[in-house]
Amino acid sequence: MADMFLWAMISAIIDSLLGFVGVFSLWLSPQNLNKIANILMAFAAGSLLGAAFFHLLPESLEKISAEQAFLLTLAGFILFIFLESYFHWHRCKCGVQPFSFVILVGDGVHNFLGGMVLAASFFVSTSLGIATIIAIIAHEFPQELGIFGVLVKGGFSRNKALALSFLAQSTVIIGAFVGCYLSDIIGGFTALLIPFAAGNFIYIASSDLVPEIHKSKGNELLTRLAIFLLGVTLMWIIRAH
């Protein structure tokens, strides 16, 4: 139990440091930064789908019925449709500056839930936890670059934008602590959260990341597809071992 808690908390702390990825924009040209973000998004799409189908769903089917697992997966998918729809609506009603605060709140909530998922994954198995943190980090890196850009455009200084990004990202640590606590005292909590997380991963990959792959053409498209498959393959290799 102590080892699972330690794994979860260390992974959450590493994840929280992604709040500082915006600092890379200080040294990289916009073109190079965009290329790196596109590569990472393709890899994130593959790793998120791979984690969902090779790790999260199979583990949940071993603990609860297929009907429960798929209903919870669908619930996780639908919840994030509504969350993202809210953010898009709010962006239309408000200016960039108010939306910057909405982004921070939304990112904080998302990371809190991610921390709970991370903790629950390690309580199932170390391999599932490792697959989950890889998928989360692959997704979070380009996302945090985008959030940093929104905050700067919203009027924040670069230093303040970095600090706020880190604060929003650090809620993953709180989520991991809560997830460890609930997994320890509530029987079946982990079994219910894992398929819900799968729905989250599938939604992010299919709605936000895969469409970005299709925006490219020619050799660039082939490169992104290869990186996407690399992400899927990595998740399969981790499962196989």
C-alpha positions in Angstrom: 0.0 0.0 0.0 2.8 2.4 0.9 4.6 1.6 -2.4 1.5 2.4 -4.4 1.0 5.7 -2.5 4.6 6.6 -3.2 4.4 5.8 -6.9 1.2 7.8 -7.3 2.6 10.9 -5.4 5.9 10.9 -7.2 4.1 10.7 -10.6 1.8 13.5 -9.6 4.7 15.7 -8.6 6.4 15.1 -11.9 3.1 15.8 -13.7 2.7 19.1 -11.8 6.1 20.3 -13.1 4.5 20.4 -16.6 3.0 23.7 -15.5 6.4 25.2 -16.3 6.7 23.9 -19.9 5.7 27.4 -21.2 9.3 28.4 -20.4 10.3 26.5 -23.6 8.6 29.3 -25.6 11.3 31.7 -24.4 14.1 29.9 -26.4 12.3 28.3 -29.3 11.0 30.0 -32.4 7.2 29.8 -32.9 7.8 27.5 -35.9 9.9 25.0 -34.0 7.6 25.2 -31.0 4.6 24.5 -33.3 6.4 21.5 -34.8 7.2 20.0 -31.4 3.6 20.5 -30.2 2.2 18.8 -33.3 4.5 15.8 -32.8 3.6 15.6 -29.2 -0.1 15.8 -29.9 0.1 12.9 -32.4 2.0 10.8 -29.8 -0.5 11.8 -27.1 -3.4 10.7 -29.3 -1.9 7.3 -29.8 -0.9 6.8 -26.2 -4.2 8.0 -24.8 -6.1 5.5 -27.0 -3.6 2.8 -26.3 -3.9 3.4 -22.6 -7.7 3.3 -22.8 -8.0 0.1 -24.9 -5.0 -1.9 -23.8 -5.0 -0.9 -20.1 -7.9 0.9 -18.5 -10.8 -1.0 -20.2 -9.3 -4.5 -19.8 -8.6 -3.9 -16.1 -12.1 -2.6 -15.5 -13.6 -5.6 -17.2 -11.8 -7.8 -14.7 -13.4 -6.1 -11.8 -16.9 -5.1 -12.9 -19.5 -6.3 -15.4 -19.1 -5.3 -19.1 -22.3 -3.3 -18.9 -21.1 -1.3 -15.9 -17.7 -0.7 -17.5 -19.1 0.5 -20.8 -21.7 2.7 -19.2 -19.0 4.4 -17.1 -16.8 4.8 -20.1 -19.6 6.4 -22.0 -20.3 8.6 -18.9 -16.7 9.8 -18.9 -16.9 10.5 -22.6 -20.2 12.5 -22.3 -19.0 14.5 -19.2 -16.1 15.9 -21.1 -18.3 16.8 -24.1 -20.3 19.0 -21.7 -17.2 20.4 -20.0 -15.6 21.4 -23.4 -18.9 22.7 -24.7 -19.1 25.0 -21.6 -15.6 26.4 -22.2 -16.4 27.1 -25.9 -19.6 28.8 -25.0 -17.9 30.9 -22.3 -15.2 31.9 -24.8 -17.8 33.3 -27.1 -19.6 35.2 -24.4 -16.5 36.7 -22.8 -13.3 38.3 -24.0 -9.9 36.7 -24.0 -9.1 37.9 -20.5 -12.1 36.3 -18.7 -11.5 33.2 -20.7 -8.0 33.0 -19.4 -9.4 32.6 -15.9 -11.9 30.0 -17.1 -9.0 28.1 -18.7 -7.2 28.1 -15.4 -10.2 26.9 -13.4 -11.0 24.2 -16.0 -7.3 23.1 -16.2 -7.2 22.9 -12.4 -10.4 20.7 -12.3 -9.1 18.5 -15.1 -5.8 18.0 -13.4 -7.5 17.2 -10.1 -9.5 14.4 -11.8 -6.3 13.3 -13.5 -4.6 12.9 -10.2 -7.4 10.8 -8.9 -7.2 8.6 -12.0 -3.4 8.4 -11.6 -3.7 7.2 -8.0 -6.4 4.7 -8.8 -4.3 3.3 -11.7 -1.4 2.6 -9.4 -3.7 0.9 -6.9 -4.7 -1.5 -9.6 -1.1 -2.3 -10.8 2.2 -0.6 -11.3 2.2 -1.2 -15.0 -1.3 0.4 -15.3 0.0 3.4 -13.4 3.0 3.8 -15.6 0.9 3.6 -18.7 -1.4 6.2 -17.3 1.2 8.7 -16.4 2.9 8.3 -19.8 -0.4 9.0 -21.5 -1.2 11.9 -19.2 2.2 13.6 -19.6 2.1 13.1 -23.4 -1.3 14.9 -23.5 -0.4 17.6 -20.9 2.8 18.8 -22.5 1.3 20.4 -25.6 -1.8 21.4 -23.7 0.2 23.3 -21.2 2.1 25.1 -24.0 -1.3 26.2 -25.3 -2.6 27.3 -22.0 0.6 29.4 -21.4 0.0 31.1 -24.8 -3.6 31.9 -23.8 -2.5 33.4 -20.5 0.1 35.6 -22.1 -2.3 36.8 -24.8 -4.8 37.5 -22.0 -2.5 40.1 -20.6 -0.5 38.2 -18.0 3.3 38.6 -17.9 5.3 35.5 -18.8 6.4 35.0 -15.2 2.8 35.3 -13.9 1.6 33.0 -16.7 4.1 30.4 -15.7 3.2 30.7 -12.0 -0.5 30.4 -12.7 0.0 27.5 -15.0 2.0 25.7 -12.3 -0.7 26.4 -9.7 -3.4 25.0 -12.0 -1.2 21.9 -12.9 -0.4 21.3 -9.2 -4.0 20.3 -8.4 -2.9 16.9 -9.8 -1.1 16.4 -6.5 -4.2 17.0 -4.5 -6.2 14.8 -6.8 -3.6 12.0 -6.4 -3.8 12.3 -2.6 -7.6 12.2 -2.6 -7.5 9.3 -5.0 -5.1 7.3 -2.8 -7.3 8.0 0.2 -10.6 7.0 -1.5 -9.0 3.9 -3.1 -7.8 2.8 0.3 -11.1 3.3 2.3 -13.9 2.8 -0.3 -14.2 -0.7 -1.8 -14.7 -0.7 -5.5 -13.8 3.0 -6.0 -10.9 2.2 -8.2 -13.0 -0.2 -10.3 -15.5 2.5 -11.0 -13.0 5.3 -11.7 -10.9 3.4 -14.2 -13.5 2.9 -17.0 -14.6 6.5 -16.4 -11.0 7.6 -17.1 -11.0 5.5 -20.3 -14.0 7.5 -21.6 -12.0 10.7 -20.7 -8.9 9.5 -22.6 -11.0 8.4 -25.7 -12.8 11.7 -25.8 -9.6 13.8 -25.6 -7.8 11.7 -28.3 -10.7 11.5 -30.7 -12.1 15.0 -30.3 -9.1 17.2 -29.7 -6.0 15.4 -30.9 -6.8 13.2 -33.9 -8.4 16.1 -35.8 -5.1 17.9 -35.4 -3.4 15.1 -37.2 -5.8 15.5 -40.2 -4.8 19.1 -40.6 -1.5 18.1 -42.0 -0.7 16.8 -45.6 1.8 14.8 -47.5 5.0 13.8 -45.6 3.9 15.7 -42.6 0.7 13.7 -42.3 2.6 10.4 -42.7 5.0 11.5 -40.0 2.2 12.3 -37.6 0.5 9.0 -38.3 3.7 7.1 -37.7 4.1 9.0 -34.3 0.5 8.2 -33.5 1.1 4.5 -34.1 4.2 4.8 -32.0 2.1 6.0 -29.1 -0.3 3.1 -29.6 2.5 0.6 -29.8 4.2 1.8 -26.7 1.0 1.3 -24.7 0.7 -2.3 -26.2 4.4 -3.1 -25.3 3.8 -1.9 -21.7 0.7 -4.1 -21.5 2.6 -7.1 -22.9 5.2 -6.8 -20.2 
